[in-house]
Amino acid sequence: MYKNPLQEGVDYYIENGCYVFTAHYLTQRGYCCQNGCRHCPYGFNRA
C-alpha cells in the first residue's frame, strides 16, 4: 500500500479541477481499480 504523502506532479496532476493519477502512482498502489484511469499501467480500458 502507498503510505507516503502524494506529491503533485509525481503522483498526480490537476486537470480542469480533477485529480489525475500518474502511472507512477498507480504502479506503486499495486492493483487495478478497473475505473478506466487515464494512465493505467495494468492495461485496463473502459469500453
Backbone atoms as SQL, in Angstrom:
CREATE TABLE atoms (id INTEGER PRIMARY KEY, chain TEXT, resi INTEGER, resn TEXT, atom TEXT, x REAL, y REAL, z REAL);
INSERT INTO atoms VALUES
  (1, 'A', 1, 'MET', 'N', 0.853, -1.185, 0.000),
  (2, 'A', 1, 'MET', 'CA', 0.000, 0.000, 0.000),
  (3, 'A', 1, 'MET', 'C', 0.888, 1.234, 0.000),
  (4, 'A', 2, 'TYR', 'N', 0.422, 2.288, -0.599),
  (5, 'A', 2, 'TYR', 'CA', 1.150, 3.544, -0.736),
  (6, 'A', 2, 'TYR', 'C', 0.986, 4.345, 0.543),
  (7, 'A', 3, 'LYS', 'N', 2.084, 4.606, 1.275),
  (8, 'A', 3, 'LYS', 'CA', 1.967, 5.249, 2.581),
  (9, 'A', 3, 'LYS', 'C', 2.554, 6.650, 2.648),
  (10, 'A', 4, 'ASN', 'N', 3.283, 7.078, 1.635),
  (11, 'A', 4, 'ASN', 'CA', 3.861, 8.416, 1.639),
  (12, 'A', 4, 'ASN', 'C', 2.825, 9.430, 1.174),
  (13, 'A', 5, 'PRO', 'N', 2.964, 10.691, 1.617),
  (14, 'A', 5, 'PRO', 'CA', 2.044, 11.725, 1.121),
  (15, 'A', 5, 'PRO', 'C', 2.172, 11.865, -0.397),
  (16, 'A', 6, 'LEU', 'N', 1.072, 12.117, -1.059),
  (17, 'A', 6, 'LEU', 'CA', 1.094, 12.275, -2.509),
  (18, 'A', 6, 'LEU', 'C', 1.780, 13.579, -2.888),
  (19, 'A', 7, 'GLN', 'N', 2.529, 13.551, -3.985),
  (20, 'A', 7, 'GLN', 'CA', 3.237, 14.727, -4.468),
  (21, 'A', 7, 'GLN', 'C', 2.670, 15.137, -5.816),
  (22, 'A', 8, 'GLU', 'N', 2.196, 16.375, -5.882),
  (23, 'A', 8, 'GLU', 'CA', 1.678, 16.876, -7.148),
  (24, 'A', 8, 'GLU', 'C', 2.797, 16.891, -8.186),
  (25, 'A', 9, 'GLY', 'N', 2.505, 16.448, -9.382),
  (26, 'A', 9, 'GLY', 'CA', 3.485, 16.386, -10.454),
  (27, 'A', 9, 'GLY', 'C', 4.227, 15.063, -10.511),
  (28, 'A', 10, 'VAL', 'N', 4.170, 14.297, -9.436),
  (29, 'A', 10, 'VAL', 'CA', 4.804, 12.980, -9.397),
  (30, 'A', 10, 'VAL', 'C', 3.729, 11.901, -9.340),
  (31, 'A', 11, 'ASP', 'N', 2.830, 12.029, -8.388),
  (32, 'A', 11, 'ASP', 'CA', 1.774, 11.041, -8.181),
  (33, 'A', 11, 'ASP', 'C', 0.462, 11.426, -8.864),
  (34, 'A', 12, 'TYR', 'N', 0.268, 12.700, -9.084),
  (35, 'A', 12, 'TYR', 'CA', -0.970, 13.177, -9.698),
  (36, 'A', 12, 'TYR', 'C', -0.739, 14.571, -10.265),
  (37, 'A', 13, 'TYR', 'N', -1.672, 15.000, -11.098),
  (38, 'A', 13, 'TYR', 'CA', -1.729, 16.393, -11.517),
  (39, 'A', 13, 'TYR', 'C', -3.199, 16.775, -11.563),
  (40, 'A', 14, 'ILE', 'N', -3.459, 18.059, -11.593),
  (41, 'A', 14, 'ILE', 'CA', -4.837, 18.545, -11.604),
  (42, 'A', 14, 'ILE', 'C', -5.137, 19.091, -12.995),
  (43, 'A', 15, 'GLU', 'N', -6.209, 18.561, -13.580),
  (44, 'A', 15, 'GLU', 'CA', -6.628, 18.984, -14.913),
  (45, 'A', 15, 'GLU', 'C', -8.103, 19.339, -14.862),
  (46, 'A', 16, 'ASN', 'N', -8.429, 20.569, -15.185),
  (47, 'A', 16, 'ASN', 'CA', -9.817, 21.051, -15.157),
  (48, 'A', 16, 'ASN', 'C', -10.481, 20.786, -13.811),
  (49, 'A', 17, 'GLY', 'N', -9.726, 20.934, -12.725),
  (50, 'A', 17, 'GLY', 'CA', -10.269, 20.748, -11.385),
  (51, 'A', 17, 'GLY', 'C', -10.353, 19.307, -10.921),
  (52, 'A', 18, 'CYS', 'N', -9.894, 18.371, -11.737),
  (53, 'A', 18, 'CYS', 'CA', -9.936, 16.948, -11.372),
  (54, 'A', 18, 'CYS', 'C', -8.524, 16.425, -11.133),
  (55, 'A', 19, 'TYR', 'N', -8.391, 15.534, -10.165),
  (56, 'A', 19, 'TYR', 'CA', -7.111, 14.885, -9.896),
  (57, 'A', 19, 'TYR', 'C', -6.932, 13.733, -10.878),
  (58, 'A', 20, 'VAL', 'N', -5.782, 13.690, -11.538),
  (59, 'A', 20, 'VAL', 'CA', -5.454, 12.628, -12.485),
  (60, 'A', 20, 'VAL', 'C', -4.212, 11.926, -11.951),
  (61, 'A', 21, 'PHE', 'N', -4.345, 10.652, -11.596),
  (62, 'A', 21, 'PHE', 'CA', -3.215, 9.899, -11.067),
  (63, 'A', 21, 'PHE', 'C', -2.269, 9.502, -12.189),
  (64, 'A', 22, 'THR', 'N', -0.974, 9.535, -11.892),
  (65, 'A', 22, 'THR', 'CA', 0.043, 9.156, -12.869),
  (66, 'A', 22, 'THR', 'C', 0.259, 7.646, -12.846),
  (67, 'A', 23, 'ALA', 'N', 0.891, 7.132, -13.901),
  (68, 'A', 23, 'ALA', 'CA', 1.226, 5.708, -13.946),
  (69, 'A', 23, 'ALA', 'C', 2.151, 5.351, -12.790),
  (70, 'A', 24, 'HIS', 'N', 3.014, 6.278, -12.393),
  (71, 'A', 24, 'HIS', 'CA', 3.911, 6.046, -11.247),
  (72, 'A', 24, 'HIS', 'C', 3.096, 5.722, -9.997),
  (73, 'A', 25, 'TYR', 'N', 2.123, 6.557, -9.689),
  (74, 'A', 25, 'TYR', 'CA', 1.296, 6.326, -8.500),
  (75, 'A', 25, 'TYR', 'C', 0.513, 5.020, -8.626),
  (76, 'A', 26, 'LEU', 'N', -0.100, 4.801, -9.770),
  (77, 'A', 26, 'LEU', 'CA', -0.929, 3.609, -9.945),
  (78, 'A', 26, 'LEU', 'C', -0.105, 2.332, -9.839),
  (79, 'A', 27, 'THR', 'N', 1.130, 2.363, -10.317),
  (80, 'A', 27, 'THR', 'CA', 2.021, 1.210, -10.185),
  (81, 'A', 27, 'THR', 'C', 2.373, 0.978, -8.722),
  (82, 'A', 28, 'GLN', 'N', 2.683, 2.052, -8.004),
  (83, 'A', 28, 'GLN', 'CA', 3.030, 1.939, -6.588),
  (84, 'A', 28, 'GLN', 'C', 1.843, 1.443, -5.763),
  (85, 'A', 29, 'ARG', 'N', 0.630, 1.797, -6.182),
  (86, 'A', 29, 'ARG', 'CA', -0.565, 1.344, -5.465),
  (87, 'A', 29, 'ARG', 'C', -0.676, -0.173, -5.527),
  (88, 'A', 30, 'GLY', 'N', -0.306, -0.763, -6.658),
  (89, 'A', 30, 'GLY', 'CA', -0.177, -2.206, -6.736),
  (90, 'A', 30, 'GLY', 'C', -1.359, -2.995, -7.266),
  (91, 'A', 31, 'TYR', 'N', -2.421, -2.350, -7.691),
  (92, 'A', 31, 'TYR', 'CA', -3.557, -3.078, -8.253),
  (93, 'A', 31, 'TYR', 'C', -4.370, -2.165, -9.168),
  (94, 'A', 32, 'CYS', 'N', -5.154, -2.776, -10.037),
  (95, 'A', 32, 'CYS', 'CA', -6.034, -2.039, -10.940),
  (96, 'A', 32, 'CYS', 'C', -7.407, -1.894, -10.292),
  (97, 'A', 33, 'CYS', 'N', -7.924, -0.672, -10.285),
  (98, 'A', 33, 'CYS', 'CA', -9.251, -0.425, -9.698),
  (99, 'A', 33, 'CYS', 'C', -10.370, -0.622, -10.727),
  (100, 'A', 34, 'GLN', 'N', -10.020, -0.797, -11.996),
  (101, 'A', 34, 'GLN', 'CA', -10.959, -1.010, -13.103),
  (102, 'A', 34, 'GLN', 'C', -11.938, 0.147, -13.282),
  (103, 'A', 35, 'ASN', 'N', -11.462, 1.370, -13.009),
  (104, 'A', 35, 'ASN', 'CA', -12.268, 2.569, -13.235),
  (105, 'A', 35, 'ASN', 'C', -11.908, 3.277, -14.536),
  (106, 'A', 36, 'GLY', 'N', -10.968, 2.720, -15.290),
  (107, 'A', 36, 'GLY', 'CA', -10.576, 3.329, -16.559),
  (108, 'A', 36, 'GLY', 'C', -9.663, 4.528, -16.391),
  (109, 'A', 37, 'CYS', 'N', -8.736, 4.454, -15.454),
  (110, 'A', 37, 'CYS', 'CA', -7.796, 5.550, -15.214),
  (111, 'A', 37, 'CYS', 'C', -7.031, 5.884, -16.496),
  (112, 'A', 38, 'ARG', 'N', -6.812, 7.157, -16.737),
  (113, 'A', 38, 'ARG', 'CA', -6.148, 7.623, -17.951),
  (114, 'A', 38, 'ARG', 'C', -4.763, 7.016, -18.133),
  (115, 'A', 39, 'HIS', 'N', -4.013, 6.854, -17.047),
  (116, 'A', 39, 'HIS', 'CA', -2.638, 6.362, -17.134),
  (117, 'A', 39, 'HIS', 'C', -2.489, 4.959, -16.560),
  (118, 'A', 40, 'CYS', 'N', -3.514, 4.131, -16.688),
  (119, 'A', 40, 'CYS', 'CA', -3.498, 2.784, -16.108),
  (120, 'A', 40, 'CYS', 'C', -2.326, 1.956, -16.640),
  (121, 'A', 41, 'PRO', 'N', -1.420, 1.515, -15.746),
  (122, 'A', 41, 'PRO', 'CA', -0.295, 0.695, -16.179),
  (123, 'A', 41, 'PRO', 'C', -0.659, -0.782, -16.306),
  (124, 'A', 42, 'TYR', 'N', -1.892, -1.135, -15.991),
  (125, 'A', 42, 'TYR', 'CA', -2.326, -2.532, -15.998),
  (126, 'A', 42, 'TYR', 'C', -3.082, -2.907, -17.267),
  (127, 'A', 43, 'GLY', 'N', -3.244, -1.958, -18.185),
  (128, 'A', 43, 'GLY', 'CA', -3.856, -2.248, -19.471),
  (129, 'A', 43, 'GLY', 'C', -5.375, -2.276, -19.476),
  (130, 'A', 44, 'PHE', 'N', -6.020, -1.827, -18.398),
  (131, 'A', 44, 'PHE', 'CA', -7.479, -1.828, -18.362),
  (132, 'A', 44, 'PHE', 'C', -8.003, -0.651, -19.176),
  (133, 'A', 45, 'ASN', 'N', -8.902, -0.923, -20.096),
  (134, 'A', 45, 'ASN', 'CA', -9.550, 0.120, -20.891),
  (135, 'A', 45, 'ASN', 'C', -11.047, -0.039, -20.761),
  (136, 'A', 46, 'ARG', 'N', -11.704, 1.031, -20.406),
  (137, 'A', 46, 'ARG', 'CA', -13.163, 1.007, -20.342),
  (138, 'A', 46, 'ARG', 'C', -13.723, 1.043, -21.752),
  (139, 'A', 47, 'ALA', 'N', -14.677, 0.217, -22.016),
  (140, 'A', 47, 'ALA', 'CA', -15.272, 0.174, -23.362),
  (141, 'A', 47, 'ALA', 'C', -16.381, 1.180, -23.506);
